[in-house]
Amino acid sequence: MTRKEQIAIGTNWFESKGWTTFPFQLKTWKAYLQNKNGIVNAATGSGKTYALIVPILLEFLKQHHKKDKLPTKNGLQAIWISPIKALTKEIQSAAQEAASAFGIDWNIGIRTGDTPTNERTKQKKNPPEILITTPESLHLLLATVGYEDIFKNLKVIIADEWHELVGSKRGVQVELALSHLKSLLPKLKTWGISATIGNMEEAAAVLFGADYHNDNWTLIRSKITKKIQIKTVLPDDINTFPWSGHMGILMVDKILNIVNESKTSLLFTNTRSQCERWYQVLLDHQPELAGLMAMHHSAIDREQRDWVENALHEGVLRLVVCTSSLDLGVDFRPVETVIQIGSPKGVARFMQRAGRSGHQPGATSVIHFVPTHAMELIEAAALRKAVKDKNLESRLPYIRSFDVLVQYLVTLSVSGGFVAEDIYKEIKKTYSYESVTPEEWNWCLAFICTGGQSLDAYDEYNRVGFYKGKYYIADQAMATRHRLSIGTIVSDTTVEVKYRNGSKIGRIEERFISALNTGDVFIFSGKVLEVVRIKEMEVRVKASKKKRAITPSWAGGRMPFSAQLSEELRHQMGLIQDQKSSSVELKKLAPLTNLQRNRSHVSSDDELLIEYFKDREGYHLVFYPFDGRHVHEGLSALIAWRLSQLQSISFSVAVNDYGFELLTDQELNVDEIINVDLFSTDHLQEHLQESANAVEMAKRKFRDIASIAGLIFKGFPGAQKRSKHLQSSSQLFFDVFQQHEPDNLLVQQAFEEVMRFQLQEHRLYQTLQRITQQKIVITRPKQPTPFSFPLITDRLREKVSSETLADRIRKMKLKMIA
């Protein structure tokens, strides 16, 4: 069978389905059949999945085309790695349809954390031809004794949604698995599927490792342009619209109008708490949505989420209120409209969510942007321009993640042991670990064997032993604990929520449940629930008709403001300053920006605005770099520390995505203290370490690192350890290492992750460089300005008062516009 004949089988099937074979699909088929590696870069809904499913099947047809009957039970031929479980069924369905059309009797299996134990056992004995799995489940297979036999027929590994994996430790897990499997199977092909990101070449380097420098890989870009129609939902009166906040409840009637005009809609929120609240608000305002509306987020029980996804596929639901759990490439064809509540804080995320509607080639995606406060109208205008210009974010890969590396080494020790020299050569070929020195490698080996020099006296940390040239797990109990701990997704300890009859609802973080008592009422999974009993790590509830209920909160809810969106936001500010506000959003915002201009100033691209004013709280110094909360956290600490070196002074600090406030009870000579030197990049890392309390930040970061590295065991299923116990254990380890082993690689990693990801040192450096080139504009408004208002109200939320927060904010706003 010639390659031309192979390709014809694929194109003929597409024609029989009424589909067009796009050039990027044909290029992928040909490259794959030439035994090349590659990345497929195409817009959502353009047929990326079939670009790789088809050639996998065509390769099998050629291999056996001379046989009277195609063989069955061929062993594992392809591994398809998916970052989210919601994608697995869609991929399975597509692969099964194509295999059946080609007359290939293949088993397409799924293996995730939700796969029943009996099914996993079957897969080990008789592996499916295609296994759709997650990075964690792939590592669990590597922890299986005799895994070499499972993988012996493997032809290809595909990393789906690689743009999501590359910026996480789950991507590092994929790198490590690939390094080992490529060593076992030298002819193994590696392919990735990715949406467009700003650093596509670097993403390829991460996926291919040392093979990136070879000629046997290709980047195939689709030329299909996804049309996205952005519709901003404007408030009727900007003067009565909130100037701060994150819920946007006042827009509920406008949202219901959109929902009622569409067959099926997805309403995206940025947090699970927001998702729960919006579901209730919509139901309260339009009760007839009951039975036609559902909720989807990661804390809800898997069975319920599966039902929601199936109902969306079948077009049964009118509306699903969701979070990032439905961000990625799930194909819900009936969805006509996407609604985004509040700014998603990133251009790529916004486009990804928009692509949930019109999820087929050539269709237009429609997304409605709903601002939750007035300033988000500027973000709406910035998003519109960024989408038009395709100004997309880069994904910063994790490098030198020693917690993932030591977990991986223990995994290999569980499944039959490993030869250290061989594995060192393999990991040196990965992007993440190419710089690991022999000394660092030996430290990792010592750590898994004895816990390192600080813990070698404790048997609990002697997890791995050395015998006849190989490293093996110490005992079966240690192996069981390790298998339960494989993974890099770290979250707070959760409590299972069940009805009195035992049926599952989902999981909520222990810190929220621990504050409840019997009889308390809370909202979860779209239901009003009353606590019946809390016992150990389980809470039993019953349905409640009470009106007053608490909405759960989850840790890690804030999304970082991307550099691309920051850049576009400053551009929009420049348009306002130059009075060239042509967009509908900026025109609607004109009364507020005019008030800002009259009270203070609106900065242009080449200006940094600083406001200084006094009120009953003290002296306010407010900076507006428009670089996002994470950058402002580091920058505010840095500036406050540098000012404190000039005079004895202390500040309270408030930050948001637009700027930061330093509040003090001492008068400041701003003309003297505010100068270019204040924003110098000299000694930046040293000053950040001093100013941002980096030790405390690193200590918090170390908790996750310690968990991944196996220092802390979270407990067996149904008997998880409480969060406060885990926190105290990790802090104890950190303090011991700091004192007795300052060169501990996990402690060093904690500090590096704080600088790289939390304080975003690289972006902070760029911000300081930009500011030194800008004109500093200092104004002295007689009262708070519209730009400073959100910062002040955010700080007020932290304070207790006999006067309600809403009343205080309302009075402040009335004074400002008077």
Secondary structure, 3 states (H helix, E strand, C coil): CCHHHHHHHHHHHHHHCCCCCCHHHHHHHHHHHCCCEEEEECCCCCCHHHHHHHHHHHHHHHHHCCCCCCCCCCCCCEEEECCCHHHHHHHHHHHHHHHHHCCCCCCEEEECCCCCHHHHHHHHHCCCCEEEECHHHHHHHHCCCCHHHHHCCCCEEEECCHHHHCCCHHHHHHHHHHHHHHHHCCCCEEEEEECCCCCHHHHHHHHHHHHHHCCCEEEEECCCCCCEEEEECCCCCCCCCCCCCCCCHHHHHHHHHHHHCCCCEEEECCCHHHHHHHHHHHHHHCHHHCCCEEEECCCECHHHHHHHHHHHHCCCCCEEEECHHHCCCCCCCCCCEEEEECCCCCHHHHHHHHCCCCCCCCCCEEEEEECCCCCHHHHHHHHHHHHHHCCCCCCCCCCCCHHHHHHHHHHHHHCCCECHHHHHHHHCCCCCCCCCCHHHHHHHHHHHHHCCCCCCCCHHHCCEEEECCEEEECCHHHHHHHHHHCCCCCCCCEEEEEECCCCEEEEEEHHHHCCCCCCCEEEECCEEEEEEEEECCEEEEEECCCCCCECCCCCCCCCCCCHHHHHHHHHHHHHHHCCCCCCHHHHHCHHHHHHHHHHCCCCCCCEEEEEEEEECCEEEEEEECCCCHHHHHHHHHHHHHHHHHHCCCCCEEEECCCCEEEEECCCCCHHHHCCHHHHCCCCHHHHHHHHCCHHHHHHHHHHHHHHHHCCCCCEECCEECCHHHHHHHHHHHHHHHHHHCCCCHHHHHHHHHHHHHHCCHHHHHHHHHHHHHCEEEEECCCCCCCCCHHHHHHHHCCCCCCCCHHHHHHHHHHHHHC
